[in-house]
């Protein structure tokens, strides 16, 4: 059984909220990562695997309100800084999984509900997959959406969900 959790800017709240629409309310996330760790541990204790779903990536993966903000723009794909920060967050999550600090994780979804065929999307997925693979190639990675998977140039074992 998989349980998806939303990880919108919850890691180190000050580091991950700077220069985002969440900077002014960053303090509400002060205990968020500890709560995520506790939730995944408790789920594991009950035999439930957790798919970490990176739902609100920097800048948004689509132009809908459920993509992190109400800007109605998918700015992950057009902003290099947003792309770097999203990969940094994914690396952090992968390090947490590899070290055992984040237990019960059955995989990481790189971003949720990406806009279809965005300019730069496939290149970003390549970078994200390779960055996580350098940390631990055994972590299953999931990509949602209507991607043409044949366009991804990946040299590691990766699991994709439609």
N, C-alpha and C positions, 0 to 999 in steps of 0.2 A: 504494500500500500504506500502511495506517495502522498506527501502533504506539502503543499507549496506555501512559502512564506514570503512576504513582501519585505525587501531590504532597501527602501528608499532612504539613502543617506543616513545609515545608522551605525556605521563602523566607528571610527574615532570622531565623535560628533563635531568637534571644532575643525579638525583637518578636512573632513569630508564635506562640511557645509560652507566653508569659506568661498566667497565669490559665486554663490548660488542664490536662488530665491529663498533658500532656507536659512541663510546666515543669521537673520534677525531672531529666529526662533531656535537656533542650534541647541540651546540649553535643554530643550525638551527631550533631546536624544542622549542625554548624559549617561543613562543606564541601558540604552537600547541594545548595545552589542552583548552585554552581559545577559540580558534577557533572551537574546537569540541563542546564545550558547546554552543557556539553561533549557530553553524550549527544545532544542535539538537533542540534548542529553536525555530529557524526560521522554521524548518521542522514541529514542533508541531503547530506553528502558522498557517501553511498552511494545517493542518490536516494530515500530513504525520508522521507515526511512524518510528523510526529508530532502526534497529537491529544492535547493536554494534558487529562487527565481529573482533575478535582478530586474525588477519591474520598473523602477523609476530611474533609468540611467541619466547621466548628466546631459542636459539639453533635450531629453526626450527622444525615444526611438520612433515615435509616431506623433501625429498632430492632434491626438485626442486627449481629453482631460485626465484619463486614467494613466497617462504616461509620465506622471510626476508633477506637472504644473498645468496651469490653465493658459499657457501662452499660445496654444494651438499651432506650435511649430515643432518639427522634428529636427532639432539642432545638434543631435549627436553626430549625424552624418556630415555636417558642413562645418564643424568646429573642431579643429585639431586638439585644442585644450580639453574639450569635453571628451573626446576619444581617448586621450591619454589618461584622464582622471578615471574614466570607466574601466580601462584596462588596469590601472593601479588598484582600484577597488576589487576587481576580479582576482588580481594577484594576491591581495590581502586575504580574500576568502579562501583561495587555494592553499595559501600558507597555513591558515587556521585549520583547514581540513587535514593537510599533510601532517601537521604537528600533533594532531589529536585534540587541539583546543576546541574544535568544532566537531562534535561526534555525531554519528547517525546520519551523515549526509550521503545520499545516494547519487548526487550529481549537482552540477551547477548549470543553470540556464543562463546563457551569456547576456541576453536581454529579452524582454518580453514584448511580443506583438509589434515587431518592427514594421515600419512602413515598407511596402513592397518595392523591391528593386531600387532602393535609394542610391544615389551617386556616392561611391566610396564604401558602401555597405560590405561588399565581399572582401575588400582589402582590410577593413576593420576586423571582420570575423577572422581572417587569416592571422592578423596580429594578435588578437585576443587568444585564439586557440594555441598559437605557438608560445605565447607568454605563459599560459597556464601549463602547457606541456613541459616547459623548462623547469617548472616547480615539481610537477608530478603527472606523468603521462597516464597514470591509472585512474585519475578522477574522470568519471563520465561527464561529458559536456553535451548540453542540449541546446538546439537552436529551434526556435519556433518561427512560424510564419511560412510564407509561400516562397521559400528560397529554391533556387536552382542549384542543388547541392553539387552538381558536376562542376560548377564554376569555382568551388572552393579548392584551393591547392593546399592540402593538408598532408603532412608526412607522419601522422601518428594515428593510433586507433582512437576514433571518436564516435560517439553514439549520437544520432540525431533523431529527434521526434518531429513529426509533421505538425 
